[in-house]
């Protein structure tokens, strides 16, 4: 279980995130929605250890991660899939996975397991990452995170720049990851995409986090979210 309690973080002495508390269990996806500039990236960067928190606590399986660097959090099982298609364009799919496998701890996501889960990667094993589509690059980035000891995966705007078909592919991929035991925290700008995969939907507004309630109800009518945030469902 991954637990965030009363977290405050930001840059320098300025706090962007205030008193954030939530929990995500293995096999669950928590979607964090919010306007541009709401602090979503700041939040996931703090969870990953990229920036230091001002106060509060972050724990994994009851063990505090406070004070741990991004590298040490990664070794503990927290991995970040950053915004944009962050792959090494000149390396092949297979080379990406081999490099990441060196950091593997107790994760069940071995290279063989990931290639079985994502046949697209197996079919393109010898293909350079720079020649993949945006959606395929994002799936490769996710697979690389999982093989690198990712029991909790932080995804920052994973559908940015993707067409509807590729967004659907990514949704299916995240569901597969959760079904295989990983916890996913996904920052997302598109309401429908987030609700299609999330078990819990949270709203980040002015640095404060609010539970949006029943996800099934929001799927049936997300008008309030769209109108309040000016977010898109397209």
Residue pairs with C-beta under 8 A, 6 or more apart in sequence:
1 23
1 24
1 25
1 26
1 60
1 61
1 62
2 23
2 24
2 25
2 58
2 59
2 60
2 78
2 152
2 183
2 185
3 22
3 23
3 57
3 58
3 59
3 60
4 20
4 21
4 22
4 23
4 47
4 56
4 57
4 58
5 21
5 56
5 57
5 58
5 59
6 19
6 20
6 21
6 55
6 56
6 57
7 17
7 19
7 20
7 21
7 43
7 46
7 53
7 55
7 56
7 57
7 58
8 15
8 17
8 18
8 19
8 20
8 53
8 54
8 55
8 56
9 15
9 16
9 17
9 42
9 43
9 46
9 51
9 52
9 53
9 54
9 56
10 16
10 17
10 42
10 51
10 54
11 42
11 51
15 54
15 207
16 39
16 42
16 207
17 39
17 42
17 43
17 46
17 207
18 207
18 208
19 56
19 208
20 43
20 56
20 207
20 208
20 209
21 209
22 30
22 200
22 202
22 209
22 211
24 30
24 152
24 183
24 184
24 185
24 200
25 183
26 151
26 181
26 182
26 183
27 178
27 179
27 181
27 182
27 183
28 178
28 183
28 184
28 199
28 200
29 174
29 175
29 178
29 183
29 184
29 185
29 186
29 197
29 198
29 199
29 200
30 183
30 184
30 185
30 186
30 198
30 199
30 200
30 201
30 202
31 186
31 187
31 188
31 194
31 195
31 197
31 198
31 200
31 201
31 202
32 40
32 43
32 44
32 185
32 186
32 187
32 188
32 202
32 203
32 204
32 209
33 188
33 189
33 191
33 194
33 201
33 202
33 203
33 204
33 212
33 225
33 229
33 231
34 40
34 187
34 203
34 204
34 205
34 229
35 205
35 229
35 230
35 231
36 189
38 204
38 205
38 206
38 207
39 204
39 207
40 156
40 157
40 187
40 204
41 83
41 156
41 157
41 187
42 51
43 187
43 204
44 80
44 154
44 155
44 156
44 185
44 187
45 51
45 80
46 52
46 53
46 58
47 58
47 78
47 154
47 185
48 70
48 73
48 74
48 78
48 79
48 80
48 154
49 65
49 68
49 69
49 70
49 71
49 72
49 73
49 74
49 78
50 70
50 80
53 66
57 64
57 66
58 64
58 65
58 66
59 65
60 76
60 77
60 78
60 151
60 152
63 76
65 73
65 76
65 78
68 76
70 80
74 80
74 103
74 148
74 149
75 103
75 105
75 149
76 149
77 105
77 106
77 107
77 149
77 150
77 151
77 152
78 150
78 151
78 152
78 154
79 145
79 146
79 148
79 149
79 150
79 152
79 153
79 154
80 145
80 154
80 156
81 138
81 141
81 142
81 145
81 153
81 154
81 155
81 156
81 158
82 156
83 156
83 157
83 160
84 157
84 160
84 161
85 134
85 137
85 138
85 141
85 161
86 141
87 96
87 129
87 130
87 132
87 137
87 140
87 141
87 144
88 95
88 96
88 129
89 128
89 129
89 130
90 128
90 129
90 130
91 99
91 128
91 129
92 125
92 126
92 127
92 128
92 129
93 121
93 124
93 125
93 126
93 127
93 129
93 132
93 140
94 125
94 126
96 129
96 140
96 143
96 144
97 111
97 114
97 115
97 121
97 143
97 144
97 147
98 111
100 144
100 145
100 147
100 148
101 110
101 111
101 147
101 148
103 148
103 149
104 110
104 147
104 148
104 149
105 149
106 149
107 146
107 147
107 148
107 149
107 150
107 151
108 180
108 181
109 117
109 143
109 146
109 147
109 150
109 180
109 182
110 147
111 147
113 180
114 121
114 143
114 146
114 147
115 121
115 122
115 125
116 122
117 176
117 180
118 139
118 143
118 173
118 176
120 136
120 139
121 139
121 140
121 143
124 132
124 136
129 137
129 140
132 140
133 166
134 161
134 162
134 166
135 162
135 163
135 165
135 166
135 167
135 169
135 170
136 166
138 158
138 159
138 162
138 166
138 170
139 169
139 170
139 173
142 153
142 155
142 158
142 173
142 174
142 177
145 153
146 153
146 177
146 182
150 182
151 181
151 182
151 183
152 182
152 183
152 184
152 185
153 177
153 182
153 183
153 184
153 185
154 185
154 187
155 174
155 184
155 185
155 186
155 187
156 187
157 187
157 188
157 189
158 170
158 174
158 186
158 188
159 166
159 167
159 170
159 188
159 189
159 190
159 193
160 189
162 170
167 190
167 193
170 193
171 193
171 196
171 197
174 184
174 186
174 197
175 197
177 184
178 184
178 197
178 199
184 197
186 194
186 197
186 198
188 194
189 231
189 232
190 231
190 232
190 233
190 234
191 222
191 225
191 226
191 229
191 231
191 232
191 233
192 222
192 233
194 201
195 201
195 215
195 218
195 219
195 222
196 219
198 215
199 215
200 211
200 215
201 211
201 212
201 213
201 215
201 218
202 209
202 210
202 211
202 212
203 209
203 210
203 211
203 212
203 225
203 229
205 229
212 218
212 225
218 225
222 233
225 231
226 232
226 233
